[in-house]
Amino acid sequence: MQQKSRAFLKWAGGKYSLVENINARLNQASKHADTLVEPFVGAGSVFLNSDFKHYILNDINADLINLYKELKSSPDELISDAKKLFVDLNNHADAYYEYRVQFNQSRDVYERSILFLYMNRHGYNGLCRYNLKGIFNVPFGKYKKPYFPEKEMYFFAEKAQKATFTCLDYDDVFKLVPNNAVIYCDPPYVPLSKTASFTSYAKGGFNLDDQANLANLAEKAAFENDTPVLISNHDTVWTRKIYSQASLDQIQVKRTISPKGGSRNKVDELMAMYLAPKQPQRKLR
């Protein structure tokens, strides 16, 4: 069995533990698809552990996508420069908050990319959070020795040569889907309670209207364009309602990032697969 590859970023809701499950569903849905489209790529665990000829990887977070683009085009330079920040002198609150101010004031894409990686590994719980003004506001994480993911970054950079990175609204990504593709959507999850969600990881957020609209886009892609779509989300009454046209499977998932260590329990998630009627038979022609 091929060894799994970890993302180089810490990421809330990352799919590392589920990549086998997700890949099995994607491959079963379309055995001959040559392109994977991800409107919400996040840390990229599915991308890193799948095998397609091409990828369209999107995220609304411009800092994330710019980091990926910089790493793809200049891996040696970026890794070398970023590594210089991973020293004991920078692993304390004063340094972190100075770099956070520098990040929020900077308009230089390369500088922001390096600082984004630094804050991801030194910030609290690997969170990525902005206020309504677009200011990154994650506090210092107090880790003994933050890990510098050099090996993971080089692996990402190599595989990224097969990828096109975009920073668009999720609905615009559906307009870019080529023939012979399969789509995996990992949107910000519907909160399990009124207090469960935190401020958006990208300015603007993702509300319940967006959740329903995504389901509609998935139906159109599958039923009108014959493109399979897999969506993951929390298992709630609401998600079961909006995904009523999909084939639903419940799985249990262990939380990977939680504000309280003691609450890292298992939660129910849904895998919603949208397939055109009799689609597998037609794909074999």
KAGI-V405421 format. One record per pair of residues at least 24 apart in sequence whose C-alpha atoms are under 10 Angstrom apart, sorted by the first residue. I is the first residue (numbers start at 1). J is the second residue. Records with the same first field share a line. If there is no record, write none. Layout:
BEGIN
I->J + J
END
This chain:
BEGIN
2->49
3->49
4->45 + 48 + 49 + 50
5->45 + 46 + 47 + 48 + 49 + 50 + 151 + 152 + 155 + 156
6->43 + 44 + 45 + 46 + 48 + 49 + 149 + 151 + 152 + 153 + 155 + 156
7->42 + 43 + 44 + 45 + 46 + 47 + 48 + 49 + 149 + 152 + 153 + 155 + 156
8->43 + 44 + 45 + 117 + 120 + 121 + 147 + 148 + 149 + 150 + 151 + 152 + 153 + 154 + 155 + 156
9->42 + 43 + 44 + 45 + 64 + 116 + 117 + 118 + 120 + 121 + 126 + 148 + 149 + 152 + 153
10->42 + 43 + 117 + 120 + 121 + 123 + 125 + 126 + 127 + 128 + 256 + 257
11->42 + 43 + 44 + 45 + 120 + 121 + 125 + 126 + 127 + 128 + 256 + 257
12->42 + 43 + 125 + 126 + 127 + 128 + 188 + 201 + 255 + 256 + 257 + 258
13->42 + 43 + 186 + 187 + 188 + 189 + 254 + 255 + 256 + 257 + 258
14->41 + 42 + 43 + 44 + 45 + 46 + 186 + 255 + 256 + 257
15->42 + 43 + 44 + 45 + 46 + 186 + 232 + 253 + 256
16->43 + 44 + 45 + 46 + 48 + 49 + 256
17->45 + 46 + 253 + 254 + 256
18->45 + 46 + 251 + 253
19->45 + 46 + 47 + 48 + 49 + 50
20->46 + 49 + 50
21->251 + 271
22->46 + 49 + 50 + 184 + 230 + 231 + 232 + 271
23->47 + 49 + 50 + 51 + 184
24->50
25->184 + 229 + 230 + 271 + 273
26->50 + 182 + 183 + 184 + 228 + 229 + 230 + 273
27->51 + 182
28->228 + 280
29->182 + 227 + 228 + 229 + 230 + 273 + 274 + 275 + 276 + 279 + 280 + 283
30->180 + 181 + 182 + 226 + 227 + 228 + 229 + 275 + 279 + 280 + 283 + 284
31->180 + 182 + 280 + 283 + 284
32->180 + 181 + 182 + 283 + 284
33->179 + 180 + 181 + 182 + 183 + 227 + 228 + 283
34->178 + 179 + 180 + 181 + 182
35->162 + 163 + 177 + 178 + 179 + 180 + 181 + 182 + 183
36->163 + 177 + 178 + 180 + 181 + 182 + 183 + 184
37->163 + 164 + 173 + 174 + 176 + 177 + 178 + 181 + 182 + 183 + 184 + 185 + 229
38->165 + 166 + 170 + 173 + 174 + 177 + 182 + 183 + 184 + 185 + 186 + 187 + 229 + 230
39->166 + 167 + 168 + 169 + 170 + 171 + 172 + 173 + 174 + 183 + 184 + 185 + 186 + 187
40->167 + 168 + 169 + 170 + 173 + 184 + 185 + 186 + 187 + 188
41->65 + 165 + 166 + 184 + 185 + 186 + 187
42->186 + 187 + 188
43->68
44->156
45->156
46->184 + 186
47->156 + 159 + 160 + 163 + 184
48->152 + 155 + 156 + 159 + 160
51->159
52->162 + 163 + 181 + 182
53->162 + 163
54->159 + 160 + 161 + 162 + 163 + 164 + 181
55->159 + 160 + 161 + 162 + 163 + 164 + 165 + 181 + 182
56->162 + 163 + 164 + 165 + 166 + 173 + 176 + 177 + 178 + 181 + 183
57->160 + 163 + 164 + 165 + 166 + 167 + 173
58->164 + 165 + 166 + 167 + 168 + 169 + 170 + 173
59->165 + 166 + 167 + 168 + 169 + 170 + 173 + 187 + 202
60->166 + 167 + 168 + 169 + 170 + 201 + 202 + 203 + 204 + 205
61->128 + 166 + 167 + 168 + 169 + 201 + 202 + 203
62->109 + 113 + 166 + 167 + 168 + 202
63->109 + 110 + 112 + 113 + 114 + 115 + 116 + 117 + 167 + 202
64->112 + 113 + 116 + 117 + 128 + 167 + 202
65->113 + 165 + 166 + 167
66->109 + 110 + 112 + 113 + 116 + 165 + 166 + 167
67->109 + 110 + 111 + 112 + 113 + 114 + 115 + 116 + 117
68->113 + 153 + 156 + 157 + 160 + 163 + 164 + 165 + 166
69->109 + 110 + 113 + 157 + 160 + 161 + 163 + 164 + 165 + 166
70->109 + 110 + 113 + 114 + 157
71->110 + 113 + 114 + 153 + 154 + 156 + 157 + 158 + 160
72->153 + 154 + 156 + 157 + 158 + 159 + 160 + 161 + 162 + 163 + 165
73->157 + 158 + 160 + 161
74->157
75->150 + 153 + 154 + 155 + 156 + 157 + 158
76->150 + 153 + 154 + 157
78->110 + 111 + 113 + 114 + 153
79->114 + 148 + 149 + 150 + 151 + 153 + 154
80->114 + 150
81->111 + 114
82->111 + 113 + 114 + 115 + 116 + 117 + 118 + 148 + 150
83->114 + 117 + 118 + 148 + 149 + 150
84->114 + 118 + 148
85->114 + 115 + 117 + 118 + 148
86->118 + 121 + 122 + 145 + 146 + 147 + 148
87->145 + 146 + 148
88->144 + 145 + 146
90->118 + 122
91->118 + 122 + 123 + 140 + 141 + 142 + 143 + 144 + 145 + 146
92->122 + 140 + 141 + 142 + 143 + 144
93->122 + 123 + 139 + 140 + 141 + 142
94->140
95->140
96->122 + 123 + 139 + 140 + 141 + 142
97->123 + 137 + 138 + 139 + 140
100->135 + 136 + 137 + 138 + 139 + 140
101->135 + 136 + 137
103->135 + 136
104->134 + 135 + 136 + 137
105->135
117->148 + 149
118->146 + 148
120->146
121->145 + 146 + 147 + 148 + 149
122->146 + 147
124->259
125->256 + 257 + 258 + 259
126->257
127->198 + 201 + 257 + 258 + 259
128->199 + 200 + 201 + 202
129->198 + 199 + 200 + 201 + 202 + 203
130->199 + 200 + 201 + 202 + 203 + 204 + 205
131->199 + 200 + 201 + 202 + 203 + 204
132->199 + 200 + 202 + 203 + 204 + 205
133->203 + 204
134->200 + 201 + 202 + 203 + 204
135->202 + 203
136->201 + 202 + 203
137->199 + 201
138->201
170->210 + 213 + 214 + 217
171->210 + 213 + 214 + 217 + 218
174->214 + 217 + 218 + 220 + 221
175->217 + 221
177->221 + 225 + 227
178->227
179->225 + 226 + 227
180->226 + 227 + 228 + 283
181->226 + 227 + 228 + 229
182->221 + 222 + 226 + 227 + 228 + 229 + 230
183->218 + 221 + 222 + 227 + 228 + 229 + 230 + 231 + 273 + 274
184->218 + 228 + 229 + 230 + 231 + 232 + 273
185->214 + 215 + 218 + 229 + 230 + 231 + 232 + 233 + 272
186->230 + 231 + 232 + 233 + 271
187->211 + 214 + 231 + 232 + 233
188->232 + 233 + 234
189->232 + 233 + 234 + 235 + 239 + 269
190->233 + 234 + 235 + 236 + 238 + 239
191->233 + 234 + 235 + 236
192->234 + 235 + 236 + 267
208->238 + 239
211->238 + 239 + 242 + 243
212->238 + 239 + 241 + 242 + 243
213->242
214->242 + 243
215->239 + 242 + 243 + 244 + 245 + 246 + 272 + 274
216->242 + 243 + 245
218->243 + 245 + 246 + 272 + 273 + 274 + 275
219->243 + 245 + 246 + 273 + 274 + 275 + 276
220->274 + 276
221->274 + 275 + 276
222->246 + 273 + 274 + 275 + 276 + 277 + 279
223->274 + 275 + 276 + 277 + 279
224->276
225->276
226->274 + 275 + 276 + 277 + 279 + 280 + 282 + 283
227->274 + 275 + 276 + 279
228->273 + 274 + 275 + 276 + 279 + 280
229->272 + 273 + 274 + 275 + 276
230->271 + 272 + 273 + 274 + 275
231->270 + 271 + 272 + 273 + 274
232->269 + 270 + 271 + 272 + 273
233->268 + 269 + 270 + 271 + 272
234->267 + 268 + 269 + 270 + 271
235->267 + 268 + 269 + 270 + 271
236->268 + 269 + 270
239->269 + 270 + 272
240->270 + 272
243->270 + 271 + 272 + 273 + 274
244->272 + 274
245->272 + 273 + 274 + 275
246->271 + 272 + 273 + 274 + 275 + 276
247->271 + 272 + 273 + 274 + 275
248->272 + 273 + 274
249->273
END
